[in-house]
Amino acid sequence: MTHKTEWKWRQTHKDAFATVWNVVEEMLARDPGLQGQTIMQWLIDAYPEQHFRWSQLRTLHRRIRKWRALKGPDQDVKFPQIHLPGAQSQSDWTHCNELNVTIDGQPFPHMLFHFMLPYSRWETAFISNSESFDNLTMGYMKAVAELGGLAGEHRTDNLTAAVNNHGNRHVFTERWTAFLTHYGVRPSMNNAGESHENGSVEKSHDLLKNALDQALRLRGSRAFASVAEYEKFIRRILDQRNKGRKQRLEEEMRVMKPLPEHHWNDPQEVRPTVTSFSTISVDKVVYSVPSRLIGRELKALVYPETVRVFLGETLVQEMPRLERGSRKINYRHVVAHLVRKPGAFANYQYREELFPSIVFRQAYDTLKQERAERADREYLGILNLAAMNSEQDVETALTQLLQTKQLPLSALVRELIQSPPTEMPAVSIQAPDLCSYDLLLSYLSRARKEAS
């Protein structure tokens, strides 16, 4: 319909909504989110004498669109960004269940970890089963290894794997910050609820999944024999999409940072010697080790979250990696020696490390208050019982003594943990009815046949 024809049409056709339009405007002003279908149904019900019809819905939609353009609320404005070569990379997960891929005849629900460079549009993707921290770091490591360089900043959505949400405050987790620090990359995120700020990868999600869907249609089948075969298919599509991006990618590679010499999860090797205090220092953290290793040089492999200690090729100890300046003294390594030299306990440099729980600390404080001259000796006897038996049993005995206002002497603790158990309960196990298993197998067999 031309402009002139439309003008003549409006002159000869009465406005069906003229008598109620002021009411419709009030409704829209009160709630601009009201949809045309909702208002149409309300008009039909509220004004039966007007004989409104669903065939008039298109006209109503046109009038509502015009009202929103002239009098409606302001809409969000998107701000196109200038992307500089090598400045930023982006990543996010995208669900791919709508591709209806099957593996070995079974549905294959999955996501893709999608990584891309906004400037050159270079991209890569990997099959992923969850939005976990491990999958996030693994996806990033594989992507930058394939790329061969690092952008100065990496942007994500407000992923729980990378961001802690404290009300309106969103801060990066220590693990994610430490991970990117290893690569010399700054983390960034878009504002909560503003996924368009990560818009390059968001838009690429749709384009990549559309390319995969079209390739699956050409293939004539969405069935794959294995995940490996499906991964090769995805890789082929990615290679095709990246062919036209080589020139801009070369611009990016010229200004990108090199990869670090070691992967984030590659261990750092340290060679500490065990001191006469039965301790080693690894990355400025003091750890105790068994005293039989005093004077020996050990090999410590320092991973992001753990430290593994070897004598030659034999693993002798594994412990959590702590922050620099921390210390971790295992009382089992030193308590037998302190029992023989109880006078050393009072001013022992690592004494505060020898209280496994608050109950042990409460027991020691009670002994200091009631029997100060023997408190150290009694407490070391208790700690030795925990080392030789069960720490949990000793803690339970201490709790019982403290609750009954008894002095937690080592002899009383020994008596409690070594007291014979009460009468053993009689246990009767009935023989299973094997017929029930036959019925279950028969049911499963019938179910498989019906499913096929």
C-alpha positions as a Markdown table, in Angstrom:
| # | Residue | x | y | z |
|---|---|---|---|---|
| 1 | Met | 0.0 | 0.0 | 0.0 |
| 2 | Thr | 1.5 | 3.4 | -1.1 |
| 3 | His | 1.4 | 6.4 | 1.2 |
| 4 | Lys | -1.3 | 8.0 | -0.9 |
| 5 | Thr | -3.4 | 4.8 | -1.0 |
| 6 | Glu | -3.0 | 4.4 | 2.8 |
| 7 | Trp | -4.1 | 8.1 | 3.3 |
| 8 | Lys | -7.3 | 7.5 | 1.2 |
| 9 | Trp | -7.9 | 4.2 | 3.1 |
| 10 | Arg | -7.8 | 6.1 | 6.4 |
| 11 | Gln | -10.1 | 8.8 | 5.1 |
| 12 | Thr | -12.8 | 6.2 | 4.2 |
| 13 | His | -12.4 | 3.8 | 7.1 |
| 14 | Lys | -13.6 | 4.7 | 10.6 |
| 15 | Asp | -11.0 | 4.3 | 13.4 |
| 16 | Ala | -12.3 | 1.3 | 15.3 |
| 17 | Phe | -10.5 | 2.3 | 18.5 |
| 18 | Ala | -11.3 | 6.0 | 18.5 |
| 19 | Thr | -13.8 | 5.8 | 21.4 |
| 20 | Val | -11.6 | 3.7 | 23.6 |
| 21 | Trp | -8.1 | 4.9 | 22.7 |
| 22 | Asn | -7.8 | 7.2 | 25.6 |
| 23 | Val | -8.4 | 4.2 | 27.9 |
| 24 | Val | -5.8 | 2.2 | 26.0 |
| 25 | Glu | -3.3 | 5.0 | 26.3 |
| 26 | Glu | -3.9 | 5.1 | 30.1 |
| 27 | Met | -3.3 | 1.4 | 30.3 |
| 28 | Leu | 0.0 | 1.6 | 28.3 |
| 29 | Ala | 1.2 | 4.6 | 30.3 |
| 30 | Arg | 0.6 | 2.6 | 33.5 |
| 31 | Asp | 2.3 | -0.5 | 32.2 |
| 32 | Pro | 4.1 | -0.1 | 28.8 |
| 33 | Gly | 4.8 | -3.9 | 28.8 |
| 34 | Leu | 1.2 | -4.8 | 28.1 |
| 35 | Gln | 1.0 | -6.6 | 24.8 |
| 36 | Gly | -1.5 | -6.1 | 22.0 |
| 37 | Gln | -3.2 | -9.5 | 22.5 |
| 38 | Thr | -3.8 | -8.8 | 26.1 |
| 39 | Ile | -5.3 | -5.4 | 25.4 |
| 40 | Met | -7.4 | -6.9 | 22.6 |
| 41 | Gln | -8.9 | -9.5 | 24.9 |
| 42 | Trp | -9.6 | -6.9 | 27.5 |
| 43 | Leu | -11.4 | -4.7 | 25.0 |
| 44 | Ile | -13.6 | -7.6 | 23.7 |
| 45 | Asp | -14.6 | -8.4 | 27.3 |
| 46 | Ala | -15.0 | -4.8 | 28.6 |
| 47 | Tyr | -16.9 | -3.3 | 25.6 |
| 48 | Pro | -19.2 | -6.0 | 24.1 |
| 49 | Glu | -21.3 | -3.3 | 22.6 |
| 50 | Gln | -18.4 | -2.1 | 20.4 |
| 51 | His | -18.2 | -5.6 | 18.7 |
| 52 | Phe | -14.4 | -5.7 | 18.7 |
| 53 | Arg | -13.0 | -8.6 | 16.7 |
| 54 | Trp | -9.6 | -10.4 | 16.6 |
| 55 | Ser | -9.3 | -9.4 | 13.0 |
| 56 | Gln | -8.7 | -5.9 | 14.2 |
| 57 | Leu | -5.6 | -7.0 | 16.2 |
| 58 | Arg | -3.2 | -6.0 | 13.4 |
| 59 | Thr | -4.6 | -2.4 | 13.5 |
| 60 | Leu | -4.3 | -2.3 | 17.3 |
| 61 | His | -0.7 | -3.5 | 17.1 |
| 62 | Arg | 0.1 | -0.7 | 14.6 |
| 63 | Arg | -1.5 | 2.0 | 16.9 |
| 64 | Ile | 0.4 | 0.6 | 19.9 |
| 65 | Arg | 3.7 | 0.7 | 18.0 |
| 66 | Lys | 3.1 | 4.3 | 17.0 |
| 67 | Trp | 2.2 | 5.3 | 20.6 |
| 68 | Arg | 5.4 | 3.7 | 21.9 |
| 69 | Ala | 7.4 | 5.6 | 19.3 |
| 70 | Leu | 5.8 | 8.9 | 20.2 |
| 71 | Lys | 4.9 | 8.7 | 23.9 |
| 72 | Gly | 6.3 | 5.4 | 25.2 |
| 73 | Pro | 9.3 | 5.1 | 27.6 |
| 74 | Asp | 12.9 | 5.4 | 26.4 |
| 75 | Gln | 14.5 | 2.2 | 25.3 |
| 76 | Asp | 18.0 | 1.0 | 26.2 |
| 77 | Val | 20.6 | 2.4 | 23.9 |
| 78 | Lys | 23.3 | 0.1 | 22.7 |
| 79 | Phe | 26.8 | 1.6 | 22.2 |
| 80 | Pro | 28.9 | 0.1 | 19.5 |
| 81 | Gln | 32.4 | -0.5 | 20.7 |
| 82 | Ile | 35.7 | 0.2 | 19.0 |
| 83 | His | 37.7 | -3.1 | 19.2 |
| 84 | Leu | 41.5 | -2.8 | 19.1 |
| 85 | Pro | 43.8 | -5.6 | 17.9 |
| 86 | Gly | 45.0 | -7.8 | 20.7 |
| 87 | Ala | 43.2 | -5.9 | 23.4 |
| 88 | Gln | 40.5 | -8.3 | 24.5 |
| 89 | Ser | 39.3 | -11.9 | 24.3 |
| 90 | Gln | 35.9 | -13.1 | 25.4 |
| 91 | Ser | 34.4 | -16.4 | 26.4 |
| 92 | Asp | 31.1 | -17.9 | 27.5 |
| 93 | Trp | 29.1 | -21.1 | 27.3 |
| 94 | Thr | 26.2 | -21.7 | 25.0 |
| 95 | His | 23.7 | -24.6 | 25.2 |
| 96 | Cys | 23.5 | -26.7 | 22.0 |
| 97 | Asn | 20.6 | -29.1 | 22.8 |
| 98 | Glu | 18.6 | -27.6 | 20.0 |
| 99 | Leu | 21.0 | -29.1 | 17.5 |
| 100 | Asn | 19.5 | -32.5 | 18.4 |
| 101 | Val | 22.9 | -34.3 | 18.1 |
| 102 | Thr | 23.0 | -38.0 | 19.0 |
| 103 | Ile | 26.0 | -40.1 | 20.0 |
| 104 | Asp | 25.9 | -43.8 | 19.4 |
| 105 | Gly | 22.1 | -43.6 | 19.1 |
| 106 | Gln | 21.6 | -41.6 | 22.3 |
| 107 | Pro | 20.7 | -37.9 | 22.7 |
| 108 | Phe | 23.7 | -35.8 | 23.5 |
| 109 | Pro | 22.8 | -32.8 | 25.6 |
| 110 | His | 25.8 | -30.5 | 25.8 |
| 111 | Met | 27.3 | -27.0 | 25.8 |
| 112 | Leu | 30.1 | -25.4 | 23.9 |
| 113 | Phe | 32.8 | -23.3 | 25.6 |
| 114 | His | 33.1 | -20.6 | 23.1 |
| 115 | Phe | 36.2 | -18.3 | 22.9 |
| 116 | Met | 36.6 | -15.5 | 20.4 |
| 117 | Leu | 38.6 | -12.3 | 19.6 |
| 118 | Pro | 36.2 | -9.3 | 19.1 |
| 119 | Tyr | 38.6 | -7.5 | 16.6 |
| 120 | Ser | 39.3 | -10.3 | 14.2 |
| 121 | Arg | 36.3 | -12.5 | 15.1 |
| 122 | Trp | 38.6 | -15.5 | 15.3 |
| 123 | Glu | 36.9 | -18.2 | 17.4 |
| 124 | Thr | 37.3 | -21.7 | 18.8 |
| 125 | Ala | 35.0 | -23.9 | 20.8 |
| 126 | Phe | 35.1 | -27.1 | 22.9 |
| 127 | Ile | 32.4 | -29.5 | 24.1 |
| 128 | Ser | 31.7 | -28.9 | 27.8 |
| 129 | Asn | 29.3 | -30.5 | 30.3 |
| 130 | Ser | 29.1 | -27.8 | 33.0 |
| 131 | Glu | 29.9 | -24.2 | 33.7 |
| 132 | Ser | 32.5 | -25.2 | 36.4 |
| 133 | Phe | 35.8 | -23.5 | 37.3 |
| 134 | Asp | 37.7 | -26.5 | 35.9 |
| 135 | Asn | 35.9 | -26.3 | 32.6 |
| 136 | Leu | 36.4 | -22.5 | 32.4 |
| 137 | Thr | 40.2 | -22.7 | 33.0 |
| 138 | Met | 40.6 | -25.8 | 30.8 |
| 139 | Gly | 38.6 | -24.1 | 28.0 |
| 140 | Tyr | 40.8 | -20.9 | 28.3 |
| 141 | Met | 44.0 | -22.9 | 28.3 |
| 142 | Lys | 43.1 | -24.9 | 25.2 |
| 143 | Ala | 41.9 | -21.8 | 23.4 |
| 144 | Val | 45.0 | -19.7 | 24.0 |
| 145 | Ala | 47.3 | -22.7 | 23.2 |
| 146 | Glu | 45.5 | -23.1 | 19.9 |
| 147 | Leu | 45.7 | -19.3 | 19.3 |
| 148 | Gly | 49.4 | -19.0 | 20.3 |
| 149 | Gly | 49.0 | -15.7 | 22.0 |
| 150 | Leu | 47.3 | -13.7 | 24.7 |
| 151 | Ala | 45.0 | -10.7 | 24.6 |
| 152 | Gly | 45.6 | -8.2 | 27.4 |
| 153 | Glu | 42.1 | -8.6 | 28.9 |
| 154 | His | 39.7 | -11.4 | 29.0 |
| 155 | Arg | 36.0 | -10.8 | 29.5 |
| 156 | Thr | 33.4 | -13.1 | 30.8 |
| 157 | Asp | 29.7 | -12.9 | 31.8 |
| 158 | Asn | 29.0 | -13.0 | 35.6 |
| 159 | Leu | 29.8 | -16.7 | 35.7 |
| 160 | Thr | 29.7 | -18.3 | 39.2 |
| 161 | Ala | 32.9 | -20.1 | 38.2 |
| 162 | Ala | 34.7 | -16.7 | 38.0 |
| 163 | Val | 32.7 | -14.2 | 40.0 |
| 164 | Asn | 31.4 | -14.0 | 43.6 |
| 165 | Asn | 28.1 | -12.2 | 43.9 |
| 166 | His | 27.6 | -10.2 | 47.1 |
| 167 | Gly | 24.3 | -8.5 | 46.7 |
| 168 | Asn | 24.9 | -5.7 | 44.2 |
| 169 | Arg | 28.7 | -6.2 | 44.3 |
| 170 | His | 30.3 | -8.6 | 41.9 |
| 171 | Val | 34.0 | -9.5 | 42.5 |
| 172 | Phe | 36.3 | -12.0 | 40.9 |
| 173 | Thr | 37.1 | -15.2 | 42.8 |
| 174 | Glu | 40.6 | -15.5 | 44.1 |
| 175 | Arg | 41.1 | -18.6 | 42.0 |
| 176 | Trp | 40.1 | -17.0 | 38.7 |
| 177 | Thr | 42.2 | -13.9 | 39.5 |
| 178 | Ala | 45.2 | -16.1 | 40.3 |
| 179 | Phe | 44.6 | -18.1 | 37.1 |
| 180 | Leu | 44.7 | -15.1 | 34.8 |
| 181 | Thr | 47.5 | -13.5 | 36.8 |
| 182 | His | 49.6 | -16.5 | 35.8 |
| 183 | Tyr | 49.0 | -15.5 | 32.1 |
| 184 | Gly | 49.5 | -11.8 | 32.8 |
| 185 | Val | 45.9 | -11.1 | 31.7 |
| 186 | Arg | 43.4 | -8.7 | 33.3 |
| 187 | Pro | 39.9 | -10.2 | 34.1 |
| 188 | Ser | 36.8 | -8.2 | 33.2 |
| 189 | Met | 33.1 | -8.9 | 33.3 |
| 190 | Asn | 30.0 | -7.3 | 31.9 |
| 191 | Asn | 27.4 | -5.8 | 34.3 |
| 192 | Ala | 24.9 | -8.2 | 35.8 |
| 193 | Gly | 22.0 | -8.7 | 33.5 |
| 194 | Glu | 23.8 | -6.9 | 30.6 |
| 195 | Ser | 24.9 | -9.8 | 28.4 |
| 196 | His | 25.2 | -7.4 | 25.4 |
| 197 | Glu | 28.3 | -6.0 | 27.0 |
| 198 | Asn | 29.9 | -9.4 | 26.2 |
| 199 | Gly | 28.1 | -8.9 | 22.9 |
| 200 | Ser | 30.8 | -10.1 | 20.5 |
| 201 | Val | 30.8 | -13.7 | 21.8 |
| 202 | Glu | 27.0 | -13.5 | 22.5 |
| 203 | Lys | 26.3 | -12.8 | 18.8 |
| 204 | Ser | 28.9 | -15.3 | 17.8 |
| 205 | His | 27.0 | -18.0 | 19.7 |
| 206 | Asp | 24.0 | -17.6 | 17.4 |
| 207 | Leu | 26.2 | -17.5 | 14.2 |
| 208 | Leu | 28.2 | -20.5 | 15.2 |
| 209 | Lys | 25.2 | -22.6 | 16.1 |
| 210 | Asn | 23.5 | -21.6 | 12.9 |
| 211 | Ala | 26.6 | -22.7 | 10.9 |
| 212 | Leu | 26.6 | -26.0 | 12.8 |
| 213 | Asp | 22.9 | -26.5 | 12.1 |
| 214 | Gln | 23.3 | -25.8 | 8.4 |
| 215 | Ala | 26.2 | -28.2 | 8.2 |
| 216 | Leu | 24.2 | -30.9 | 9.9 |
| 217 | Arg | 21.4 | -30.4 | 7.4 |
| 218 | Leu | 23.9 | -30.7 | 4.5 |
| 219 | Arg | 25.3 | -33.8 | 6.2 |
| 220 | Gly | 21.8 | -35.3 | 6.2 |
| 221 | Ser | 22.2 | -36.7 | 9.7 |
| 222 | Arg | 22.7 | -35.5 | 13.2 |
| 223 | Ala | 24.0 | -38.9 | 14.4 |
| 224 | Phe | 27.6 | -39.5 | 15.3 |
| 225 | Ala | 29.3 | -42.7 | 16.3 |
| 226 | Ser | 31.4 | -41.1 | 19.0 |
| 227 | Val | 32.1 | -37.8 | 20.7 |
| 228 | Ala | 35.5 | -37.7 | 19.0 |
| 229 | Glu | 33.7 | -37.8 | 15.6 |
| 230 | Tyr | 31.4 | -35.0 | 16.6 |
| 231 | Glu | 34.4 | -32.9 | 17.8 |
| 232 | Lys | 36.1 | -33.4 | 14.4 |
| 233 | Phe | 32.9 | -32.1 | 12.8 |
| 234 | Ile | 32.9 | -29.0 | 15.0 |
| 235 | Arg | 36.6 | -28.4 | 14.3 |
| 236 | Arg | 36.0 | -28.5 | 10.5 |
| 237 | Ile | 33.2 | -25.9 | 10.8 |
| 238 | Leu | 35.4 | -23.6 | 12.9 |
| 239 | Asp | 38.3 | -23.9 | 10.4 |
| 240 | Gln | 36.0 | -22.9 | 7.6 |
| 241 | Arg | 34.7 | -19.9 | 9.6 |
| 242 | Asn | 38.2 | -18.7 | 10.5 |
| 243 | Lys | 39.6 | -18.8 | 7.0 |
| 244 | Gly | 38.3 | -15.3 | 6.1 |
| 245 | Arg | 39.7 | -13.8 | 9.4 |
| 246 | Lys | 43.4 | -14.5 | 8.8 |
| 247 | Gln | 44.3 | -10.9 | 7.8 |
| 248 | Arg | 42.9 | -9.3 | 10.9 |
| 249 | Leu | 44.1 | -12.2 | 13.0 |
| 250 | Glu | 47.6 | -11.4 | 11.8 |
| 251 | Glu | 47.2 | -7.8 | 13.0 |
| 252 | Glu | 46.2 | -9.1 | 16.4 |
| 253 | Met | 49.0 | -11.7 | 16.7 |
| 254 | Arg | 51.6 | -8.9 | 16.1 |
| 255 | Val | 50.6 | -7.1 | 19.3 |
| 256 | Met | 49.6 | -10.1 | 21.5 |
| 257 | Lys | 51.5 | -11.2 | 24.5 |
| 258 | Pro | 53.4 | -14.5 | 24.4 |
| 259 | Leu | 52.2 | -17.6 | 26.3 |
| 260 | Pro | 54.0 | -18.3 | 29.7 |
| 261 | Glu | 56.7 | -21.0 | 29.7 |
| 262 | His | 54.6 | -23.3 | 31.8 |
| 263 | His | 50.9 | -24.1 | 31.9 |
| 264 | Trp | 48.9 | -22.9 | 34.9 |
| 265 | Asn | 48.5 | -26.4 | 36.2 |
| 266 | Asp | 52.1 | -27.4 | 35.5 |
| 267 | Pro | 53.9 | -27.9 | 38.9 |
| 268 | Gln | 56.8 | -25.8 | 40.0 |
| 269 | Glu | 59.7 | -27.9 | 41.3 |
| 270 | Val | 61.4 | -27.0 | 44.6 |
| 271 | Arg | 64.2 | -28.8 | 46.4 |
| 272 | Pro | 63.9 | -28.1 | 50.1 |
| 273 | Thr | 66.0 | -29.7 | 52.8 |
| 274 | Val | 64.3 | -30.9 | 56.0 |
| 275 | Thr | 65.5 | -28.8 | 58.9 |
| 276 | Ser | 66.2 | -30.1 | 62.4 |
| 277 | Phe | 62.8 | -28.7 | 63.4 |
| 278 | Ser | 61.3 | -31.4 | 61.1 |
| 279 | Thr | 60.0 | -28.7 | 58.7 |
| 280 | Ile | 60.5 | -27.7 | 55.1 |
| 281 | Ser | 59.9 | -24.3 | 53.4 |
| 282 | Val | 58.1 | -24.4 | 50.1 |
| 283 | Asp | 57.2 | -21.1 | 48.4 |
| 284 | Lys | 57.6 | -19.3 | 51.7 |
| 285 | Val | 55.3 | -21.6 | 53.5 |
| 286 | Val | 56.5 | -23.8 | 56.4 |
| 287 | Tyr | 55.2 | -27.4 | 56.4 |
| 288 | Ser | 56.1 | -30.1 | 58.9 |
| 289 | Val | 57.2 | -33.6 | 57.7 |
| 290 | Pro | 58.1 | -36.8 | 59.5 |
| 291 | Ser | 61.2 | -36.5 | 61.6 |
| 292 | Arg | 62.9 | -39.4 | 60.0 |
| 293 | Leu | 63.4 | -37.2 | 57.0 |
| 294 | Ile | 65.5 | -34.6 | 58.9 |
| 295 | Gly | 68.6 | -33.6 | 56.9 |
| 296 | Arg | 67.3 | -35.1 | 53.6 |
| 297 | Glu | 66.8 | -33.2 | 50.4 |
| 298 | Leu | 63.3 | -33.6 | 49.1 |
| 299 | Lys | 61.5 | -32.8 | 45.8 |
| 300 | Ala | 58.4 | -30.7 | 46.2 |
| 301 | Leu | 56.0 | -30.3 | 43.2 |
| 302 | Val | 53.9 | -27.1 | 43.7 |
| 303 | Tyr | 50.6 | -27.2 | 42.0 |
| 304 | Pro | 48.0 | -24.4 | 42.0 |
| 305 | Glu | 46.2 | -26.0 | 45.0 |
| 306 | Thr | 48.3 | -28.8 | 46.3 |
| 307 | Val | 52.0 | -29.5 | 47.2 |
| 308 | Arg | 53.3 | -33.1 | 46.7 |
| 309 | Val | 56.6 | -34.0 | 48.4 |
| 310 | Phe | 58.8 | -36.8 | 47.2 |
| 311 | Leu | 61.9 | -38.6 | 48.5 |
| 312 | Gly | 63.5 | -39.7 | 45.2 |
| 313 | Glu | 60.5 | -41.0 | 43.3 |
| 314 | Thr | 58.5 | -42.0 | 46.4 |
| 315 | Leu | 55.6 | -39.8 | 47.4 |
| 316 | Val | 55.9 | -39.1 | 51.2 |
| 317 | Gln | 53.4 | -36.4 | 51.7 |
| 318 | Glu | 50.7 | -34.3 | 50.0 |
| 319 | Met | 49.1 | -31.2 | 51.5 |
| 320 | Pro | 47.0 | -28.1 | 50.5 |
| 321 | Arg | 49.0 | -25.2 | 49.1 |
| 322 | Leu | 48.8 | -22.2 | 51.5 |
| 323 | Glu | 49.3 | -18.5 | 51.1 |
| 324 | Arg | 52.9 | -17.2 | 51.5 |
| 325 | Gly | 53.8 | -16.6 | 55.1 |
| 326 | Ser | 51.5 | -19.4 | 56.3 |
| 327 | Arg | 52.5 | -22.5 | 58.2 |
| 328 | Lys | 51.1 | -26.0 | 58.5 |
| 329 | Ile | 52.4 | -28.2 | 61.4 |
| 330 | Asn | 51.0 | -31.7 | 61.7 |
| 331 | Tyr | 51.1 | -32.6 | 65.4 |
| 332 | Arg | 51.7 | -36.2 | 64.5 |
| 333 | His | 55.1 | -35.3 | 63.2 |
| 334 | Val | 56.4 | -33.8 | 66.5 |
| 335 | Val | 54.3 | -34.9 | 69.4 |
| 336 | Ala | 56.3 | -38.0 | 70.3 |
| 337 | His | 59.4 | -35.9 | 70.6 |
| 338 | Leu | 57.6 | -33.2 | 72.7 |
| 339 | Val | 56.3 | -35.9 | 75.1 |
| 340 | Arg | 59.9 | -36.7 | 75.9 |
| 341 | Lys | 60.8 | -33.0 | 76.1 |
| 342 | Pro | 57.6 | -31.4 | 77.5 |
| 343 | Gly | 59.4 | -28.3 | 78.7 |
| 344 | Ala | 59.9 | -27.3 | 75.0 |
| 345 | Phe | 56.1 | -26.9 | 74.5 |
| 346 | Ala | 55.6 | -23.7 | 76.4 |
| 347 | Asn | 57.7 | -21.5 | 74.1 |
| 348 | Tyr | 57.5 | -23.7 | 71.0 |
| 349 | Gln | 57.4 | -21.4 | 67.9 |
| 350 | Tyr | 54.6 | -23.4 | 66.3 |
| 351 | Arg | 52.7 | -24.2 | 69.5 |
| 352 | Glu | 49.4 | -22.7 | 68.2 |
| 353 | Glu | 49.4 | -25.2 | 65.3 |
| 354 | Leu | 49.2 | -28.1 | 67.8 |
| 355 | Phe | 45.5 | -27.6 | 68.7 |
| 356 | Pro | 43.6 | -29.7 | 66.2 |
| 357 | Ser | 40.2 | -28.2 | 67.2 |
| 358 | Ile | 38.7 | -25.8 | 69.6 |
| 359 | Val | 37.9 | -28.7 | 72.0 |
| 360 | Phe | 41.6 | -29.4 | 72.3 |
| 361 | Arg | 42.3 | -25.8 | 73.0 |
| 362 | Gln | 39.6 | -25.7 | 75.7 |
| 363 | Ala | 41.0 | -28.8 | 77.3 |
| 364 | Tyr | 44.5 | -27.2 | 77.4 |
| 365 | Asp | 43.1 | -23.9 | 78.9 |
| 366 | Thr | 41.3 | -25.8 | 81.6 |
| 367 | Leu | 44.5 | -27.7 | 82.5 |
| 368 | Lys | 46.4 | -24.4 | 82.6 |
| 369 | Gln | 43.8 | -23.0 | 85.0 |
| 370 | Glu | 43.4 | -26.0 | 87.3 |
| 371 | Arg | 46.8 | -27.7 | 87.1 |
| 372 | Ala | 49.3 | -25.2 | 85.7 |
| 373 | Glu | 52.4 | -27.1 | 86.7 |
| 374 | Arg | 51.4 | -30.2 | 84.8 |
| 375 | Ala | 49.3 | -28.7 | 82.0 |
| 376 | Asp | 51.9 | -29.0 | 79.2 |
| 377 | Arg | 52.7 | -32.6 | 80.1 |
| 378 | Glu | 49.1 | -33.6 | 80.4 |
| 379 | Tyr | 48.1 | -32.0 | 77.2 |
| 380 | Leu | 51.0 | -33.5 | 75.2 |
| 381 | Gly | 49.8 | -36.9 | 76.6 |
| 382 | Ile | 46.3 | -36.2 | 75.2 |
| 383 | Leu | 47.8 | -35.1 | 71.9 |
| 384 | Asn | 49.9 | -38.3 | 71.7 |
| 385 | Leu | 46.7 | -40.4 | 72.3 |
| 386 | Ala | 45.1 | -38.6 | 69.3 |
| 387 | Ala | 48.2 | -39.4 | 67.2 |
| 388 | Met | 48.3 | -43.0 | 68.2 |
| 389 | Asn | 44.6 | -43.7 | 68.2 |
| 390 | Ser | 41.7 | -41.7 | 66.8 |
| 391 | Glu | 41.6 | -37.9 | 66.9 |
| 392 | Gln | 37.8 | -38.0 | 66.8 |
| 393 | Asp | 37.6 | -40.4 | 69.7 |
| 394 | Val | 39.9 | -38.3 | 71.8 |
| 395 | Glu | 37.9 | -35.2 | 70.9 |
| 396 | Thr | 34.7 | -37.0 | 72.0 |
| 397 | Ala | 36.3 | -38.0 | 75.3 |
| 398 | Leu | 37.5 | -34.4 | 75.9 |
| 399 | Thr | 34.0 | -33.1 | 75.2 |
| 400 | Gln | 32.4 | -35.5 | 77.6 |
| 401 | Leu | 34.9 | -34.6 | 80.4 |
| 402 | Leu | 34.5 | -30.9 | 79.9 |
| 403 | Gln | 30.7 | -31.1 | 79.9 |
| 404 | Thr | 30.7 | -33.1 | 83.1 |
| 405 | Lys | 33.1 | -30.5 | 84.7 |
| 406 | Gln | 35.9 | -33.1 | 85.1 |
| 407 | Leu | 39.5 | -32.2 | 84.6 |
| 408 | Pro | 40.6 | -33.5 | 81.2 |
| 409 | Leu | 43.6 | -35.6 | 82.4 |
| 410 | Ser | 45.3 | -37.9 | 79.9 |
| 411 | Ala | 44.6 | -40.9 | 82.0 |
| 412 | Leu | 40.9 | -40.2 | 82.0 |
| 413 | Val | 40.9 | -39.7 | 78.3 |
| 414 | Arg | 42.8 | -43.0 | 77.8 |
| 415 | Glu | 40.3 | -44.8 | 79.9 |
| 416 | Leu | 37.4 | -43.4 | 77.9 |
| 417 | Ile | 38.8 | -44.2 | 74.5 |
| 418 | Gln | 40.0 | -47.7 | 75.4 |
| 419 | Ser | 36.8 | -48.7 | 77.3 |
| 420 | Pro | 35.3 | -51.9 | 75.8 |
| 421 | Pro | 32.2 | -51.3 | 73.8 |
| 422 | Thr | 28.8 | -52.2 | 75.2 |
| 423 | Glu | 27.2 | -55.5 | 74.2 |
| 424 | Met | 27.5 | -56.1 | 70.5 |
| 425 | Pro | 24.2 | -55.7 | 68.8 |
| 426 | Ala | 22.7 | -58.8 | 67.2 |
| 427 | Val | 22.6 | -58.4 | 63.4 |
| 428 | Ser | 20.3 | -60.6 | 61.4 |
| 429 | Ile | 20.5 | -60.5 | 57.6 |
| 430 | Gln | 17.7 | -62.2 | 55.7 |
| 431 | Ala | 18.6 | -64.1 | 52.5 |
| 432 | Pro | 17.4 | -62.1 | 49.5 |
| 433 | Asp | 14.6 | -63.4 | 47.3 |
| 434 | Leu | 16.3 | -64.0 | 44.0 |
| 435 | Cys | 13.0 | -64.2 | 42.2 |
| 436 | Ser | 12.7 | -60.4 | 42.5 |
| 437 | Tyr | 15.9 | -60.0 | 40.5 |
| 438 | Asp | 14.5 | -62.2 | 37.7 |
| 439 | Leu | 11.3 | -60.1 | 37.6 |
| 440 | Leu | 13.5 | -56.9 | 37.4 |
| 441 | Leu | 15.6 | -58.3 | 34.5 |
| 442 | Ser | 12.4 | -59.4 | 32.7 |
| 443 | Tyr | 10.9 | -55.9 | 33.1 |
| 444 | Leu | 14.1 | -54.2 | 31.9 |
| 445 | Ser | 14.3 | -56.5 | 28.8 |
| 446 | Arg | 10.6 | -55.8 | 28.0 |
| 447 | Ala | 11.2 | -52.0 | 28.4 |
| 448 | Arg | 14.2 | -52.0 | 26.0 |
| 449 | Lys | 12.1 | -53.9 | 23.4 |
| 450 | Glu | 9.3 | -51.4 | 23.6 |
| 451 | Ala | 11.7 | -48.4 | 23.4 |
| 452 | Ser | 13.3 | -49.8 | 20.3 |
